[in-house]
Amino acid sequence: MDIQFDFSGRTAVVFGGTTGINLAVAEAFAARGARVAVASRKQANVDAAVKQLGAHGGPVRGFVADVRDMESVAAVFDGVRSQWGAVDVLVSGAAGNFLAEAHDLSSNGFKVVVDIDLNGTFHVMRAGLEHLAPGASVINVTAPQAWIPVRYQAHVCAAKAGVDQLTRVLALEWGGRGIRVNAIAPGPIAGTEGLSRLSPGDDPNGDRSVKSVPLGRFGTREEVADLAMFLSSSAACYISGAVIPCDGGGSMESVRAIEEAGRFLASAGR
């Protein structure tokens, strides 16, 4: 069934919404009639995103903000509220990542990722709460690393595990306000910086990675955006506290691989 989402007259705020998956999410809301505000750290990215989103013909605003700074985040909500009123959809998608084995990871490197991914998510949630409309949909962008241990990703695994648990706690605490809080965990998504950055040096196109996806292909940014549309629609009005993979089943394959490795080590007496 083809569901036609309509967000006319509603306001969506997307942090990290100037590039990659988050920009696709912002664009999906703009294309379906929403007033859209995006925020990220770089003015050039904000300007480019506002121009792209504006092509859909609806109201668009862009803000330069660093999710690590609570005052910077709060200023975004103040700006949106003063012009458009309460926020109906809030997406927290700012993230940082790089490859490093734990023994090579500096304290500052670990802190930077936790500050952006976990603390930044908290800042967006905490500053945004008073501006959310009754029945608002809140979506945190997490990652399969939250529950799957991945080599070279100790910092991200720790941060995203925190994002998942924060999502669940806020769903508990904010449910009485009529606010739903969920999370999306994208797997390997074609054409994103994350896929190119995290692919091994001898496999720049991720050709080996795609073999671990049961559906046999990488996802698209639009498919992640479709899931965000669903979670923010009346079709998902009884869904809260969910962490939903959007990965073609790839996280199940990763779990299977870890289990097989464990059985091998056990059989070898290690």
C-alpha positions in Angstrom: 0.0 0.0 0.0 1.3 3.4 -1.0 0.9 5.7 2.0 0.7 9.4 1.0 2.1 11.4 4.0 0.9 15.0 4.4 2.7 17.4 6.8 1.0 20.6 5.7 0.8 23.1 8.5 3.3 21.2 10.7 6.8 22.3 11.7 9.8 19.9 11.6 13.2 20.7 13.0 16.2 18.6 11.9 19.5 18.9 13.7 22.3 17.8 11.4 19.9 18.3 8.6 22.2 19.9 6.1 24.0 16.8 4.7 23.5 13.1 4.0 20.7 11.1 5.6 19.5 14.0 7.7 19.2 16.3 4.7 17.1 13.6 2.9 14.8 13.5 6.0 14.5 17.3 6.0 13.7 17.2 2.3 11.1 14.6 2.6 9.2 16.8 5.2 9.6 19.8 3.0 8.3 17.9 -0.1 5.2 17.0 1.9 4.2 20.5 3.0 6.0 20.9 6.3 7.7 24.1 7.5 11.3 22.9 7.9 14.2 24.2 10.0 17.6 22.7 9.7 20.7 23.2 11.9 24.3 22.3 11.7 27.8 23.7 12.5 28.9 25.0 9.1 27.3 28.1 7.5 28.0 26.9 4.0 26.2 23.7 4.6 23.3 25.5 6.1 23.0 27.9 3.2 23.2 25.1 0.6 20.5 23.1 2.4 18.1 26.0 2.8 18.4 26.7 -1.0 17.8 23.0 -1.8 14.8 22.7 0.6 13.4 26.0 -0.5 12.9 24.5 -4.0 9.9 22.7 -2.7 8.1 26.0 -2.2 7.5 25.9 1.5 8.9 27.9 4.5 12.5 27.0 5.3 14.9 28.3 8.0 18.5 27.5 8.6 20.5 27.9 11.8 24.2 27.5 12.6 24.4 25.6 15.8 26.7 23.1 17.6 24.8 20.4 19.4 27.6 20.3 22.0 26.6 23.7 23.2 23.2 23.8 24.9 22.8 27.6 24.5 23.4 27.2 20.7 20.8 24.5 20.5 18.3 26.5 22.6 18.6 29.5 20.3 17.4 27.3 17.4 14.2 26.5 19.1 13.7 30.1 20.2 14.1 31.1 16.6 11.7 28.5 15.3 9.1 29.2 18.0 9.1 32.9 17.5 8.2 32.5 13.8 6.3 29.2 13.5 5.1 28.3 17.0 5.4 24.8 18.5 7.4 22.0 16.9 5.5 18.9 15.6 8.5 16.8 14.5 12.0 16.9 16.0 14.9 14.9 14.5 18.2 14.7 16.2 20.8 13.5 13.7 24.1 15.2 14.3 26.9 12.7 14.6 30.7 12.2 14.5 32.8 9.2 13.6 36.2 8.0 12.6 38.1 4.7 12.7 40.4 4.0 15.6 41.3 1.0 17.8 40.6 1.6 21.4 44.3 1.5 22.4 45.0 4.2 19.8 42.0 6.3 20.8 42.8 9.5 22.7 40.7 10.7 25.6 39.8 13.7 23.5 38.9 11.6 20.5 36.5 9.5 22.6 35.1 12.6 24.2 34.4 14.4 20.9 32.2 11.6 19.6 30.4 11.2 22.9 29.9 15.0 23.1 28.3 15.1 19.6 26.4 11.9 19.5 25.2 11.4 23.1 25.5 14.7 24.9 24.4 16.5 21.7 21.3 14.3 21.5 20.5 15.1 25.2 20.9 18.8 24.5 18.5 18.7 21.6 16.0 16.7 23.6 16.3 18.8 26.7 16.2 22.2 25.0 13.4 21.1 22.7 11.0 19.7 25.2 9.3 23.0 26.1 8.8 23.8 22.4 7.2 20.5 21.4 3.5 20.4 20.5 1.2 17.8 22.1 1.4 14.7 20.0 4.8 15.6 18.7 7.1 13.0 17.2 10.7 12.9 18.3 13.3 10.8 16.3 16.9 10.2 17.3 19.2 8.9 14.6 21.3 6.1 16.1 23.3 3.2 14.6 23.6 -0.6 14.7 26.9 0.0 16.7 24.6 0.7 19.7 24.1 -3.1 20.1 26.7 -4.7 17.8 30.3 -4.5 18.9 32.4 -3.2 16.0 36.2 -3.1 15.9 37.6 0.5 15.6 34.3 1.9 16.9 34.5 1.8 20.7 33.6 5.5 20.9 30.6 5.2 18.6 29.4 2.0 20.2 29.4 3.6 23.6 27.8 6.8 22.4 25.0 5.2 20.4 24.2 2.7 23.1 23.6 5.8 25.3 21.4 7.4 22.6 19.2 4.2 22.4 18.7 4.1 26.2 18.1 7.8 26.3 15.4 7.3 23.7 13.7 4.7 25.8 13.8 6.7 29.0 12.4 9.8 27.3 9.6 7.7 25.8 8.7 6.7 29.3 8.9 10.1 30.8 7.3 12.1 28.0 4.5 9.7 27.1 2.2 11.5 29.6 2.7 14.7 27.6 1.5 12.9 24.4 5.0 13.0 23.0 6.4 9.9 21.2 10.1 9.3 21.1 11.7 6.7 18.8 15.0 6.1 17.1 16.1 5.0 13.6 19.3 3.0 13.2 20.4 3.2 9.5 22.7 0.5 8.2 24.9 1.0 5.2 23.3 3.7 3.1 24.6 4.3 -0.4 26.2 7.7 -1.3 26.8 8.7 2.3 30.0 10.0 3.9 29.5 7.4 6.6 29.7 4.5 4.2 32.8 5.7 2.4 34.5 6.7 5.7 33.9 3.3 7.4 34.6 1.1 4.4 38.1 -0.6 4.7 40.8 1.0 2.6 41.0 -2.1 0.4 37.2 -2.1 -0.1 36.4 1.6 -0.8 33.1 0.9 -2.5 31.9 -1.4 0.3 31.6 -4.4 -2.0 32.3 -6.8 0.8 30.0 -5.0 3.2 27.0 -5.4 0.9 27.4 -9.2 1.0 26.4 -9.0 4.7 23.0 -7.4 3.9 20.3 -10.1 3.5 18.4 -7.9 1.0 21.6 -7.8 -1.1 22.0 -4.1 -1.6 22.7 -0.9 0.3 19.9 1.3 1.4 19.1 4.8 0.2 18.7 8.0 2.1 15.1 8.2 0.8 14.3 4.9 2.5 15.5 6.2 5.8 13.4 9.4 5.2 10.4 7.2 4.5 10.8 5.6 7.9 11.0 9.0 9.5 7.8 10.0 7.7 6.0 6.9 9.0 7.1 7.4 12.6 5.9 11.1 12.5 2.6 10.2 10.9 -0.7 9.2 12.4 0.0 5.7 11.1 2.5 5.3 14.0 0.6 7.1 16.7 0.9 4.1 19.1 4.6 3.6 18.6 7.0 5.0 21.1 10.3 3.9 22.7 11.2 1.8 19.6 14.7 1.6 18.1 14.1 0.5 14.5 16.9 -0.7 12.2 16.7 0.5 8.6 19.5 -1.8 7.3 18.1 -4.5 5.0 18.5 -7.0 7.8 22.3 -6.4 8.0 22.4 -6.1 11.8 21.0 -9.6 12.1 23.8 -10.9 9.9 26.3 -9.1 12.1 24.9 -10.7 15.2 25.0 -14.1 13.4 28.7 -13.5 12.6 29.5 -12.6 16.2 27.7 -15.8 17.4 29.6 -17.9 14.9 32.9 -16.4 16.1 32.0 -17.2 19.7 31.1 -20.8 18.9 34.4 -21.2 17.0 36.4 -19.8 20.0 34.5 -22.0 22.4 35.2 -25.1 20.3 38.8 -24.2 20.2 38.9 -24.1 23.9 39.7 -20.3 24.1 
